[in-house]
Amino acid sequence: MSIPGATTTITVSAPDAAEPYEPTTFSPVIVGVRAVIGRPSGREAVATGSAEVVDATLTCDPVMLSHGQQVTDNGTGVVYAVEWVMARQGLGLDHTTAGLRRVVR
């Protein structure tokens, strides 16, 4: 069963194997997952310097997702880092919930 009322689709990207001291690059592993990305807490904070940290919550169709991956909102192009993941199962309403973080510099 998929989530009702999806407002966007997402692309999940995983980090590539990197050499020490080289920037981490990400490659898409799953594309076109139906999802909703929201900010139920409305929490936005100013981090060190002029960086702004935006926390969001992802609800999507069941997908293998883990901390350290990235999620791209295909509707807006915004890229988020995955902070935590929780799979919900049962009653035909299986879905994945995740905490996302975006740092705007």
LUMZA-875918 format. One line per 8 residues: number of its first residue (from 0); their letters; for each residue x, y, z of N, C-alpha, C. Coordinates in nm, 4 decimals, padded with zeros to 6 digits. Each point is the difference from the previous one (the first is absolute). Layout:
BEGIN
NUM) a) X,Y,Z,X,Y,Z,X,Y,Z; ...
This chain:
BEGIN
0) msipgatt) 00.0857,-00.1185,00.0000,-00.0857,00.1185,00.0000,00.0890,00.1230,00.0000; -00.0400,00.1018,-00.0687,00.0792,00.1225,-00.0034,-00.0644,00.1055,00.0892; 00.0761,00.1045,00.0276,-00.0520,00.1054,00.0855,-00.1069,00.0786,-00.0750; -00.1059,00.0395,00.0690,-00.1023,00.0814,-00.0663,00.0460,00.1458,-00.0053; -00.0365,00.0700,-00.1026,00.0263,00.1436,-00.0060,00.1437,00.0413,-00.0185; 00.0767,-00.0728,-00.0781,00.1393,00.0389,-00.0252,00.0027,00.1346,-00.0719; 00.0929,00.0876,00.0383,00.0092,00.1325,-00.0609,00.1224,00.0159,-00.0889; 00.0896,-00.0975,00.0014,00.1210,00.0071,-00.0815,00.0556,-00.1393,-00.0207
8) titvsapd) 00.1072,-00.0098,-00.0723,00.0769,-00.1243,-00.0073,00.1422,00.0331,00.0426; 00.0720,-00.1023,00.0449,00.1362,00.0214,00.0474,00.0978,-00.0927,-00.0714; 00.1263,00.0402,00.0036,00.1107,-00.0833,-00.0455,00.0899,-00.0234,00.1200; 00.0328,-00.1256,00.0266,00.0897,-00.0361,00.1099,00.1390,-00.0220,-00.0585; 00.1009,00.0665,00.0584,00.1385,-00.0139,-00.0463,00.0875,-00.0495,00.1131; 00.0950,-00.0863,-00.0343,00.0928,-00.0553,00.0987,00.1406,00.0520,-00.0282; 00.0820,00.0127,00.1058,00.1364,00.0487,-00.0215,00.0837,-00.1025,-00.0759; 00.0825,00.0507,-00.0922,00.0936,-00.0852,-00.0719,00.1226,-00.0233,00.0885
16) aaepyept) 00.0718,-00.1066,-00.0276,00.1255,-00.0237,00.0714,00.0952,00.1139,-00.0357; 00.0542,00.0628,00.1018,00.0862,00.1162,-00.0248,00.1386,-00.0232,00.0577; 00.0946,00.0627,-00.0600,00.1369,-00.0024,00.0517,00.0066,00.0965,00.1186; 00.0905,-00.0256,00.0938,00.0144,00.0930,00.1113,00.0304,00.1408,-00.0510; -00.0597,00.0969,00.0674,00.0194,00.1421,-00.0290,-00.0625,00.0446,-00.1323; -00.0766,-00.0850,-00.0637,-00.0714,00.0379,-00.1219,-00.1453,00.0293,00.0369; -00.0642,00.0921,-00.0700,-00.1409,00.0266,00.0296,-00.0866,-00.1219,-00.0297; -00.1028,-00.0197,00.0804,-00.0914,-00.1117,-00.0196,-00.0957,00.0318,-00.1141
24) tfspvivg) -00.0168,-00.0951,-00.0894,-00.0971,00.0133,-00.1077,-00.1120,-00.1010,00.0219; -00.1165,00.0298,-00.0532,-00.1165,-00.0858,00.0189,-00.0544,-00.0429,-00.1360; -00.0464,-00.1251,-00.0069,-00.0606,-00.0541,-00.1224,-00.1415,-00.0469,00.0304; -00.0946,00.0271,-00.0910,-00.1381,-00.0452,00.0214,-00.0089,-00.1518,00.0065; -00.0783,-00.0496,00.0961,-00.0222,-00.1445,00.0121,-00.1482,-00.0353,-00.0164; -00.0891,00.0939,00.0318,-00.1443,-00.0210,-00.0149,-00.0604,00.1312,-00.0521; -00.0815,-00.0090,-00.1034,-00.0579,00.1204,-00.0611,-00.1518,-00.0124,-00.0076; -00.0702,00.1108,00.0234,-00.1448,00.0042,-00.0216,-00.0857,-00.0553,00.1113
32) vravigrp) 00.0443,00.0082,00.1241,-00.0777,-00.0494,00.1137,-00.1026,00.1072,00.0398; -00.1267,-00.0391,00.0112,-00.1054,00.0951,00.0406,00.0225,00.0410,00.1444; -00.0143,00.1316,00.0283,00.0339,00.0471,00.1340,-00.0695,00.1303,00.0363; 00.0103,00.0315,00.1299,-00.0402,00.1295,00.0551,00.1161,00.0466,00.0863; 00.0481,00.1228,-00.0231,00.1042,00.0593,00.0837,-00.0602,00.1219,00.0662; 00.0045,00.0032,00.1325,-00.0582,00.1120,00.0731,00.0858,00.0396,00.1183; -00.0353,00.1126,00.0572,00.0687,00.0474,00.1197,-00.1028,00.0184,00.1105; -00.0408,-00.1096,00.0625,-00.1053,00.0117,00.1009,00.0399,00.0861,00.1194
40) sgreavat) 00.1280,00.0021,00.0330,00.0432,00.0812,00.1137,00.0217,00.1441,-00.0424; 00.0200,00.0229,-00.1301,00.0285,00.1341,-00.0481,00.1333,00.0513,00.0479; 00.0872,-00.0922,00.0404,00.1267,00.0392,00.0621,00.1057,00.0339,-00.1037; 00.0469,00.1202,00.0067,00.1122,00.0449,-00.0801,00.0929,00.0735,00.0943; 00.1271,-00.0288,-00.0067,00.0950,00.0605,00.0939,00.1217,00.0507,-00.0738; 00.0611,00.1019,00.0564,00.1243,00.0512,-00.0562,00.1146,-00.0744,00.0661; 00.0843,-00.0620,-00.0807,00.1149,-00.0739,00.0509,00.1203,00.0948,00.0009; 00.1172,-00.0562,00.0094,00.1201,00.0829,00.0039,00.0113,00.0844,-00.1258
48) gsaevvda) 00.0479,00.1206,00.0177,00.0148,00.0902,-00.1140,-00.1349,00.0394,-00.0556; -00.0137,-00.0071,-00.1303,-00.1256,00.0393,-00.0638,-00.0803,-00.1206,-00.0477; 00.0372,-00.1203,00.0430,-00.0713,-00.1206,-00.0425,-00.1347,-00.0081,00.0704; -00.0988,-00.0500,-00.0722,-00.1331,-00.0203,00.0549,-00.0316,-00.1487,-00.0101; -00.0491,-00.0595,00.1093,-00.0323,-00.1428,00.0036,-00.1518,-00.0150,-00.0023; -00.0503,-00.0792,-00.0948,-00.1434,-00.0231,-00.0135,-00.0262,-00.1482,00.0233; -00.0816,-00.0312,00.1008,-00.0396,-00.1380,00.0269,-00.1325,-00.0276,-00.0692; -00.0148,-00.1200,-00.0563,-00.1230,-00.0396,-00.0679,-00.0290,-00.1464,00.0302
56) tltcdpvm) -00.1229,-00.0405,-00.0273,-00.0409,-00.1390,00.0175,-00.0459,-00.0544,-00.1344; 00.0470,-00.1185,-00.0322,-00.0355,-00.0678,-00.1240,-00.0932,-00.1157,00.0317; -00.1076,-00.0118,-00.0755,-00.0858,-00.1181,00.0025,-00.0098,-00.0469,-00.1444; 00.0337,-00.1267,-00.0243,00.0011,-00.0490,-00.1377,-00.0400,-00.1466,-00.0063; -00.0215,-00.0471,-00.1237,-00.0263,-00.1421,-00.0205,00.1169,-00.0796,00.0587; -00.0225,-00.1269,00.0375,00.1077,-00.0798,00.0590,00.1235,-00.0016,-00.0908; 00.1150,00.0341,00.0587,00.1250,00.0077,-00.0748,00.1158,-00.0263,00.0962; 00.1075,-00.0579,-00.0522,00.1194,-00.0210,00.0814,00.0754,00.1328,00.0077
64) lshgqqvt) 00.0065,00.0561,00.1173,00.0602,00.1309,00.0218,00.0833,-00.0096,00.1262; 00.1143,00.0695,00.0043,00.0831,-00.0065,00.1199,00.0707,00.1328,00.0249; 00.0427,00.0164,00.1236,00.0744,00.1193,00.0405,00.1236,00.0138,-00.0901; 00.0292,00.1218,-00.0418,00.1159,00.0228,-00.0847,-00.0339,00.0121,-00.1476; -00.1216,-00.0399,-00.0359,-00.0422,00.0161,-00.1387,-00.0579,00.1402,-00.0195; -00.0309,00.0341,-00.1242,-00.0629,00.1277,-00.0316,-00.1327,-00.0255,-00.0696; -00.0941,00.0919,00.0224,-00.1305,-00.0045,-00.0651,-00.0170,00.1300,-00.0772; -00.0344,-00.0100,-00.1273,-00.0260,00.1181,-00.0826,-00.1492,00.0074,-00.0297
72) dngtgvvy) -00.0608,00.1135,00.0307,-00.1396,00.0248,-00.0338,-00.0039,00.0301,-00.1494; -00.0571,-00.0897,-00.0788,-00.0020,00.0166,-00.1452,-00.0857,00.1181,-00.0447; -00.0916,00.0450,00.0854,-00.0844,00.1137,-00.0344,00.0716,00.1329,00.0133; 00.0861,00.0120,00.1009,00.0671,00.1276,00.0269,00.1498,-00.0042,-00.0257; 00.0577,-00.1207,-00.0036,00.1446,-00.0130,-00.0184,00.0788,00.0153,00.1285; -00.0666,00.0175,00.1127,00.0677,00.0166,00.1285,00.0574,-00.1344,00.0460; 00.1244,00.0031,00.0489,00.0686,-00.1209,00.0457,00.0081,00.0014,00.1522; -00.0369,-00.1111,00.0626,00.0025,-00.0155,00.1456,00.0914,-00.1156,00.0383
80) avewvmar) 00.0600,00.0086,00.1181,00.0764,-00.1109,00.0584,-00.0944,-00.0805,00.0891; 00.0106,-00.1319,-00.0035,-00.0833,-00.0873,00.0826,00.0636,-00.0107,00.1378; -00.0760,00.0362,00.1037,00.0484,-00.0038,00.1386,-00.0435,-00.1264,00.0735; -00.1224,-00.0423,-00.0185,-00.0525,-00.1220,00.0624,-00.1090,-00.0585,-00.0885; -00.0250,-00.1298,00.0166,-00.0993,-00.0703,-00.0824,-00.0795,-00.0962,00.0870; -00.1317,-00.0092,-00.0281,-00.0846,-00.0945,00.0712,-00.0992,-00.0600,-00.0991; 00.0004,-00.1315,-00.0104,-00.0942,-00.0693,-00.0883,-00.1273,-00.0288,00.0792; -00.1130,00.0321,-00.0582,-00.1302,-00.0269,00.0626,-00.0680,-00.1100,-00.0796
88) qglgldht) -00.0470,-00.1048,00.0701,-00.0627,-00.1123,-00.0681,-00.1262,-00.0405,00.0734; -00.0980,-00.0431,-00.0775,-00.1213,-00.0532,00.0593,-00.1258,00.0679,-00.0494; -00.1088,-00.0742,00.0050,-00.1320,00.0468,-00.0366,-00.0079,00.0514,-00.1437; 00.0900,-00.0462,-00.0857,-00.0026,00.0420,-00.1398,00.0466,00.1424,-00.0231; 00.0584,00.0618,00.1009,00.0463,00.1385,-00.0111,00.1519,00.0084,00.0129; 00.0693,-00.0939,-00.0604,00.1462,-00.0015,00.0082,00.0574,00.1268,-00.0628; 00.0947,00.0609,00.0702,00.0670,00.1183,-00.0526,00.1312,00.0212,00.0754; 00.0809,00.0887,-00.0500,00.1267,00.0354,00.0632,-00.0075,00.1449,00.0455
96) taglrrvv) 00.0461,00.0251,00.1217,00.0074,00.1355,00.0541,00.1462,00.0292,00.0289; 00.0437,00.1220,-00.0310,00.1401,00.0356,00.0232,00.0107,00.1459,00.0407; 00.1025,00.0282,00.0787,00.0331,00.1373,00.0351,00.1047,00.0505,-00.0980; -00.0228,00.1176,-00.0536,00.0897,00.0573,-00.0993,00.0590,00.1311,00.0514; 00.1170,00.0335,-00.0497,00.0639,00.1258,00.0371,00.0608,00.0636,-00.1248; -00.0220,00.1288,-00.0128,00.0564,00.0767,-00.1116,00.0768,00.1170,00.0577; 00.1237,00.0144,-00.0406,00.0816,00.1119,00.0459,00.0138,00.0966,-00.1156; -00.0467,00.1223,00.0220,00.0063,00.1039,-00.1025,00.1125,00.0943,00.0371
104) r) 00.0946,00.0173,-00.0900,00.1142,00.0874,00.0278,-00.0130,00.1306,-00.0744
